């Protein structure tokens, strides 16, 4: 999984994000070609290097010919939808603007569809947001994490009059993120920067465990006396040997059910998508022996699994809770044998080694149809796999 960690040394804005992505290796010409697909925007890009307290960072600025035209959320959505950018890029950019529209509408008491973007609806912000979407897509980033957010103080001129800093839209977008105040007069996080974090569903807190593959620095416009005005983005990946996911454990205690019924129950649960089903002997109240039925399933299958358990067993309720799994990467392939095709599971180990296991159901089907012992089929398939390796 590709991870981007946003280290907010002095703050965050759209142009700082794009600058950091360019410093990471996003090709400038590719970015320009992609942005040229946005219709009706008149601007030029100013990209260069800037020294920030001894750190060389990329400065990205949009010089718009006309920047005062207010655009509604509906206008911006149509502009992006009719361009020829890739679907994933358009969707990510629209997600960012949708968050802005939702928050601006809440603050000003109007429907999101009727929100008029003034500062954030200007050409430079449209370009910043879509350039960010292009960069994230280029690197194939799956997850964004962010440090604590530094917030400055003061007043900022706005289309509705002076705004207190942090801007109301910025604070609304940063709900759920850890923030801290800094002794800086001025805007450290723009609404565009906050919307990028909010729309990407960024995880907040400490840097996640990862293998660092690159570091990029994006420069801000202002100079701060006590810190470099840069955004640092770390590009990395988690341990490539295994994946992580979230499942549900669903379980119930049973002491009054015909044990013959469990076979049919297992069939129904696996057909409904259960990943694992198990029975464990337990001692229940009044010293009665009982059975703990435990099911591991995806969260989306919760209600379907619960209905089957309540219909097919004698229980009157069940409990569930989320769990996290670490699983080795595996792939399902098909090999040819003298008995016919057999599916095998190829499992990648954490040390780079791999092992291959035949699928039981295929072996069982061959054993039945050929009327030969299952162990004979199993051993011959394993020997064939060993010869191929």
Secondary structure, 3 states (H helix, E strand, C coil): CEEEEEEECCCECHHHHHHHHHHHCCCHHHHHHHHCCCCCCCEEEEEEEEEECCEEEEEEEEEECCCCCCEEHHHHHHHHHCCCCCHHHHHHHHHHHHHHHHHHHHHHCCCHHHCEECCCCCHHHHHHHHHHHHHHHHHCCCEEEECCEEEEEEEECCCCCCEEECCHHHHHHCCCCCEEEEEEECCCECHHHHHHHHHCCCEECCCCCCEEEEEEEEECCCCCCCCCCEEEEEEEECCCCEEEEEEEEEEEEECCCCCCHHHHHHHHHHHCCCCEEEEEEEECHHHCEEEEEEEEECHHHHHHHHHHHHHHCCCCCCEEEEEEEEEECEEEEEEEECCEEEEEEEEECCCCCEEEEECHHHHHHHHHHHCCCHHHHHHHHHHHHHHHC
